[in-house]
Amino acid sequence: MSQAGPDEVEHLDEALSTLGERDVETWRRENIRRRGHEALGAPRRSKLAHGYRRYFEPALVATVCAIHLVWAFGTTASILLR
């Protein structure tokens, strides 16, 4: 791979600097910025709420999915092995 000249690098830098403006519509970019500022300014969640969202809820979802899979495989096996 050949090295790019300084003019090519400058052109790429300029193109990359305007990528956000060309890639995302103005209203979407402003909406994302507004939601980010709201999240930064929101009050901190309690440790209990943080623990629920971080640990308990994913564990609960994984457990329900595992139970459903065991039930589905058991039902399928009982039908096929009659």
N, C-alpha and C positions, 0 to 999 in steps of 0.2 A: 504494500500500500504506500503510495507516495505521500509526501508531506504537502499540506495545503499552504499556499502562499499567504502572506499577510492580508492581501486584499480579499481573498476567499474567507479567511477567518473573520475579518471585520463584517463581511456580508452575512455570514452565518450568525454572528453575534447579534446583529441588527434584526435578523429574521426571528431569532429565538426570543429577543426582548419583546417583540410584538405578538408572539404566539398566543398569549393569553387573551389579547384583544381580538384576535381573529378566530380563536378556537371556541370561545364561549360568548354567547350573546350578552349584551350589556345588562339586561334585566336579570339574567341568571347569575352573572358575576356579582351584581349588587345584592341579590337575594342571599347568595352564599356568604358574602361579606357581612350582611346584616345579621344572619343567623349565627355566625361566628362571634360577632360582638355581643349578641344576646347571651350566648353560652358562656363567654368569658365574664360577663357581668352578673350572671345568675348566682344566687346564693349556693354555697357548698351543700352537698347532700350529707345527711347524717351517716355515721359509720354503719348503722343498721341498714339503711337504704343502699349504701355502697356494697355492703356484704351480700345483700339480697340480689342486686343486679349483677354482681361480679361472680358470685359463687353458687348461691342457692338456685337461682333461676336456670342457669345452664345445666346444673346437676339434675334438676327436676325434669327438664326437657330430655336430657340423655336417658334418664331412668324410664320415662314414659315411652320413649322410642324403643329402648331395649325390651321392655315388657311387650310392646306391640309386636316386635320382631319375633320374640319367643312364641307368642300366641300364634302368629301367622305361620311360622315353621311347624309348630306342633299340629295345627289344624291341617296344613298341607300334608304332613307326614301321616296323620291318621287317615286321611282320605286315600292317599296313595298306597298305604300298606294294609288296606282292608283285605 
